[in-house]
Amino acid sequence: MMVKNVTNEVGAVHRVPMMVVGVGYRVRRESAKVLTFDVGLSHLVRYRRPEGVDAKVDSTNTSFELVTSSSLANPKVVLGDVVHKICKLRPRSPYTGNGIVVVGKKYPALKSTKVAKK
């Protein structure tokens, strides 16, 4: 069973769609290996991607997709690590929802603290 899983992983391409949420938040592909994030900080954040991970940025500069190549030994592990590091650049705010998020992932909503008076 494990051998079958390992052979299925070889040559598989994994994709993770991500989005930058917030007014004025943008992502740009600066060069072949560098993504530049404008996420409300006083400076631009540049992230250098590892070998074997490619990024496709949408024309709106708010969504992008990370894609692994089949040459990696553990593509899911490498891609998960890259996604985690990118999400740490600007974590999602529980109040406004701004930040870098993975499309399709459910984030917990903040419960309202105000109670209606009767």
N, C-alpha and C positions, 0 to 999 in steps of 0.2 A: 504494500500500500504506500509506504513512504517513498519507494523508488518511483512509483507512478507520479506522485506529487512533485518530486524533484524534476522529473523529465518534463512535466507539464509547465513548470516554471521557466525552463530554458527556452529562450526565444520569445517569451511573452512580453508584451508591451503594457506597462501600467500607466494609467493617467489619473491625475487628481485635479479637478477644476477648482479654482480659488477665485475669490472676489475681494476687492478693496472697497469697503463701505464707508462713506463719509463725504461731506461736502468738501470738494477740492482735493480729495485723496486720489492719487494716481500711481500707476506703475508703468515703467518704460523699460524696454530692452536696450540698454546702453551699448552693449557690444555682444559678441557671441557668448560670453561667459558671465556677464554682469547684468543684474536687474537693479533698477533704481526705483526706490519707493519714496513718494512724497506723501507722508501720512500725518501731517499736522505737527511735526517736530520743527525745531528751529533750523534744521539742516536736512539735506537729502540723505537717505540711507541706501548705501550700495551693498548688495549681497552677491557674492561670487559663488556661482553654482559649481558643484563638483563634477568631475568627469562622468559622462554617461547620463546626465540629467539635462533635458532641454526644456525651454519655456516658450510657449506661444502666447503672445500678448494680443488681446482683442483690440480692434480699432478704436474703441471707446476709452481705452487705457484704464478701465476699472476692473476688468476680469482677465484672468490668465489661466493657462493650463500647464501643469508640470508633467513631462513625459519621460519615462526611462527608456534607455536603449537596451537591447538584448545582450550587450556585451558585459553587463554587470553580473557579479557572482550572486548577489542577493538584492535584486532590484526593489522588492517591497520594503526591505529594511532601509535601504539608502533613500528611497523616496519618502518614507515616513519620517526619517530624520530631517530631510530638507524641509518638508511641510511644517514640522514642529519648529524648526529654527526660523522660518519665515513668519509663522504665526506669532512667535515671541517678539518680533520687531514692533508690532503694534497689536496687543491682544484686544479682543472684542470687549467693548465696554458693556456691562450688563444694563446700564441705564439708557444709553442712547443707541447702542447696537453698532457703533462705529468701530472700525478695526479691520484686520485681515482675517477672513473667514474661509472655511472650506464649504463649497457649494454642496448642499444636500445634508450637511451635518446639522443635527438638532441641538440648539443651544437653549439652556434653561432660561425661562423668562423670570424676571424679578417679580416677586409677589408685592402687591400693593400694600403699603403700611397704613394707609388711611382707611378708617372705618366710617361708613355712612351713619349719620345720626338718625335716630328714629323719632 
